[in-house]
Amino acid sequence: MKAKIVIISLLLVLAGAMAIQAQQQDEKKNPYYKQNENAKLTVPDAQWKKVLAPKVYNIMREKGTEAPDTGPYVHNPKKGTYYCASCGHALFSSATKFDSHTGWPSFYQALDKGSVVEAKDNSLGSVRDEVLCARCGGHLGHVFDDGPAPTGLRYCMNGYALHFEENPHP
């Protein structure tokens, strides 16, 4: 039984690594992906569709979501910064990442006040707080008030909406 669990865990890690590599290849083809720019982007969805991978486009432009434990970065233990997968805007630090046991990468705080914006989401028969990239307006996930101290918030993000860069001192 333990051997099966180890094999399944290794397969999940390998699948996550392959997904990250494919996403990074797509980002290299995206002219809007610039980490050092903060100016607001206004890009038509037709243009986004040309430069984003289908899964990233679905999540970020059509407000989709990935199934739990299927996206990259859920179990990423590395230190660094998480960026918007569409435009490269800095969003979260690994220092605020925690395991929420939900199957999605979770953070208790955005990188700074200009990283994300919130909007009301009335879909699925309930009112939730949607989290969007402050630069490109891409859908990232939702924020809930059941997170850990010091903020009590849980930014529950789609892994495919994020790009991670390792940095030992985020």
Backbone hydrogen bonds in HBPLUS format (Angstrom, degrees):
<---DONOR---> <-ACCEPTOR-->    atom                        ^
c    i                          cat <-CA-CA->   ^        H-A-AA   ^      H-
h    n   atom  resd res      DA  || num        DHA   H-A  angle D-A-AA Bond
n    s   type  num  typ     dist DA aas  dist angle  dist       angle   num
A0005-ILE N   A0001-MET O   3.13 MM   4  6.47 156.1  2.19 148.8 155.0     1
A0006-VAL N   A0002-LYS O   2.96 MM   4  6.23 158.1  2.01 151.3 157.1     2
A0007-ILE N   A0003-ALA O   2.95 MM   4  6.14 161.0  1.99 147.8 153.0     3
A0008-ILE N   A0004-LYS O   2.88 MM   4  6.06 164.3  1.91 150.5 155.0     4
A0009-SER N   A0005-ILE O   2.87 MM   4  6.02 159.0  1.91 146.2 152.6     5
A0010-LEU N   A0006-VAL O   2.90 MM   4  6.13 159.3  1.94 149.9 155.4     6
A0011-LEU N   A0007-ILE O   2.92 MM   4  6.16 155.0  1.98 148.8 155.9     7
A0012-LEU N   A0008-ILE O   2.94 MM   4  6.21 154.6  2.01 150.3 156.8     8
A0013-VAL N   A0009-SER O   2.99 MM   4  6.27 157.8  2.04 149.7 155.6     9
A0014-LEU N   A0010-LEU O   2.90 MM   4  6.10 160.8  1.94 149.2 154.6    10
A0015-ALA N   A0011-LEU O   2.85 MM   4  6.03 160.5  1.89 148.6 154.1    11
A0016-GLY N   A0012-LEU O   2.94 MM   4  6.10 156.0  1.99 144.9 151.6    12
A0017-ALA N   A0013-VAL O   2.92 MM   4  6.17 155.3  1.99 147.9 154.7    13
A0018-MET N   A0014-LEU O   2.93 MM   4  6.19 156.1  1.99 150.5 156.8    14
A0019-ALA N   A0015-ALA O   2.95 MM   4  6.16 154.0  2.02 146.0 153.2    15
A0020-ILE N   A0016-GLY O   2.95 MM   4  6.18 156.4  2.01 148.6 154.7    16
A0021-GLN N   A0017-ALA O   3.01 MM   4  6.23 160.4  2.05 146.5 151.6    17
A0022-ALA N   A0018-MET O   3.01 MM   4  6.23 160.9  2.05 149.3 154.0    18
A0023-GLN N   A0019-ALA O   2.95 MM   4  6.13 158.2  2.00 147.2 153.5    19
A0024-GLN N   A0020-ILE O   2.92 MM   4  6.15 157.6  1.97 151.6 157.5    20
A0025-GLN N   A0021-GLN O   3.07 MM   4  6.32 147.8  2.18 144.1 152.4    21
A0026-ASP N   A0022-ALA O   3.14 MM   4  6.46 154.9  2.21 146.4 152.4    22
A0027-GLU N   A0023-GLN O   3.01 MM   4  6.33 148.9  2.11 147.2 156.1    23
A0028-LYS N   A0024-GLN O   3.29 MM   4  6.52 142.0  2.44 140.0 148.1    24
A0029-LYS N   A0026-ASP O   3.03 MM   3  5.37 145.2  2.16 106.2 116.2    25
A0030-ASN N   A0027-GLU O   3.10 MM   3  5.07 161.1  2.14 105.0 110.8    26
A0033-TYR N   A0030-ASN O   3.31 MM   3  5.64 164.9  2.34 111.0 115.5    27
A0034-LYS N   A0087-CYS O   2.87 MM  53  5.98 155.9  1.92 137.9 131.1    28
A0041-LEU N   A0135-ARG O   2.85 MM  94  5.87 171.3  1.86 147.5 147.9    29
A0047-GLN N   A0044-PRO O   2.90 MM   3  5.42 130.7  2.15 112.3 124.5    30
A0048-TRP N   A0044-PRO O   3.15 MM   4  6.60 158.7  2.20 150.2 156.5    31
A0049-LYS N   A0045-ASP O   2.86 MM   4  6.05 156.7  1.92 153.2 159.1    32
A0050-LYS N   A0047-GLN O   3.02 MM   3  5.20 131.9  2.26 100.6 113.6    33
A0051-VAL N   A0048-TRP O   3.07 MM   3  5.34 132.9  2.31 102.8 115.0    34
A0052-LEU N   A0048-TRP O   2.90 MM   4  5.82 147.0  2.01 165.3 169.9    35
A0057-TYR N   A0053-ALA O   2.81 MM   4  6.02 166.4  1.83 166.7 171.5    36
A0058-ASN N   A0054-PRO O   2.93 MM   4  6.07 163.1  1.96 147.4 151.9    37
A0059-ILE N   A0055-LYS O   3.11 MM   4  6.32 161.7  2.14 146.1 150.2    38
A0060-MET N   A0056-VAL O   2.84 MM   4  5.90 172.2  1.85 160.1 161.8    39
A0061-ARG N   A0057-TYR O   2.83 MM   4  5.36 159.2  1.87 143.2 149.7    40
A0062-GLU N   A0058-ASN O   3.19 MM   4  4.89 134.0  2.42 109.1 121.2    41
A0064-GLY N   A0058-ASN O   2.91 MM   6  5.35 149.8  2.00 129.2 131.6    42
A0139-HIS N   A0060-MET O   2.92 MM  79  4.37 167.7  1.94 125.6 124.6    43
A0070-THR N   A0067-ALA O   3.26 MM   3  5.69 138.2  2.45 143.5 137.1    44
A0069-ASP N   A0103-GLY O   2.85 MM  34  4.33 171.7  1.86 117.8 120.5    45
A0076-ASN N   A0073-TYR O   3.39 MM   3  4.66 171.9  2.39  98.3  97.1    46
A0167-ASN N   A0079-LYS O   2.76 MM  88  5.66 168.1  1.78 131.2 134.3    47
A0094-SER N   A0080-GLY O   2.92 MM  14  5.43 161.4  1.96 162.5 157.9    48
A0081-THR N   A0165-GLU O   2.98 MM  84  5.51 153.8  2.05 155.1 156.7    49
A0165-GLU N   A0081-THR O   2.95 MM  84  5.51 159.3  1.99 158.2 165.1    50
A0082-TYR N   A0092-PHE O   2.80 MM  10  5.07 174.8  1.80 156.2 157.0    51
A0091-LEU N   A0082-TYR O   2.86 MM   9  5.72 164.0  1.89 157.3 159.7    52
A0092-PHE N   A0082-TYR O   3.20 MM  10  5.07 160.1  2.24 133.8 139.8    53
A0083-TYR N   A0163-HIS O   2.60 MM  80  4.92 169.8  1.61 156.4 159.9    54
A0163-HIS N   A0083-TYR O   2.75 MM  80  4.92 138.0  1.93 139.1 145.1    55
A0084-CYS N   A0089-HIS O   2.83 MM   5  5.17 148.1  1.93 138.1 148.4    56
A0088-GLY N   A0084-CYS O   2.91 MM   4  4.80 147.5  2.01 129.8 137.2    57
A0085-ALA N   A0161-ALA O   2.90 MM  76  5.06 162.7  1.93 126.6 124.1    58
A0111-LEU N   A0091-LEU O   2.60 MM  20  5.31 163.9  1.63 152.7 147.5    59
A0096-THR N   A0093-SER O   3.06 MM   3  5.76 164.3  2.09 118.2 122.6    60
A0097-LYS N   A0094-SER O   3.11 MM   3  4.96 165.6  2.13 104.3 108.4    61
A0108-TYR N   A0096-THR O   2.92 MM  12  5.58 149.8  2.02 145.9 153.2    62
A0098-PHE N   A0106-SER O   2.93 MM   8  5.76 157.5  1.98 144.8 148.5    63
A0157-MET N   A0105-PRO O   2.92 MM  52  5.52 162.3  1.95 178.5 175.0    64
A0107-PHE N   A0155-TYR O   3.08 MM  48  5.01 146.1  2.19 126.3 136.6    65
A0155-TYR N   A0107-PHE O   2.72 MM  48  5.01 173.2  1.72 166.1 163.9    66
A0115-SER N   A0112-ASP O   3.08 MM   3  5.44 167.3  2.09 119.3 121.0    67
A0134-ALA N   A0115-SER O   3.10 MM  19  5.53 166.9  2.12 135.4 131.5    68
A0117-VAL N   A0132-LEU O   2.93 MM  15  5.27 156.9  1.99 144.4 151.2    69
A0132-LEU N   A0117-VAL O   2.82 MM  15  5.27 168.0  1.84 161.3 163.4    70
A0119-ALA N   A0130-GLU O   3.01 MM  11  5.13 148.9  2.10 134.9 142.4    71
A0130-GLU N   A0119-ALA O   2.72 MM  11  5.13 150.0  1.81 175.6 169.2    72
A0121-ASP N   A0128-ARG O   2.78 MM   7  5.06 155.0  1.85 158.0 156.6    73
A0128-ARG N   A0121-ASP O   2.87 MM   7  5.06 158.9  1.91 142.5 149.7    74
A0126-SER N   A0123-SER O   3.41 MM   3  6.26 172.6  2.42 123.9 125.2    75
A0143-VAL N   A0129-ASP O   2.94 MM  14  5.65 154.1  2.01 157.5 165.7    76
A0131-VAL N   A0141-GLY O   2.87 MM  10  5.31 167.0  1.89 133.7 132.6    77
A0140-LEU N   A0131-VAL O   2.89 MM   9  5.57 165.7  1.91 162.3 158.4    78
A0133-CYS N   A0138-GLY O   2.88 MM   5  5.23 154.5  1.95 143.2 151.2    79
A0137-GLY N   A0133-CYS O   2.87 MM   4  4.84 139.9  2.04 131.4 140.0    80
A0158-ASN N   A0140-LEU O   2.84 MM  18  5.86 164.5  1.86 171.0 169.4    81
A0142-HIS N   A0156-CYS O   3.11 MM  14  5.45 156.1  2.17 146.6 148.6    82
A0156-CYS N   A0142-HIS O   2.81 MM  14  5.45 149.0  1.90 167.3 177.1    83
A0144-PHE N   A0154-ARG O   2.99 MM  10  5.09 153.1  2.06 126.0 134.2    84
A0154-ARG N   A0144-PHE O   2.82 MM  10  5.09 147.4  1.92 147.4 149.2    85
A0147-GLY N   A0152-GLY O   2.90 MM   5  4.32 150.2  1.98 112.8 107.3    86
A0152-GLY N   A0148-PRO O   2.76 MM   4  4.74 150.2  1.85 142.0 137.6    87
A0161-ALA N   A0158-ASN O   3.03 MM   3  5.34 154.1  2.10 108.2 116.5    88
A0162-LEU N   A0159-GLY O   3.11 MM   3  5.33 161.1  2.14 109.1 114.0    89
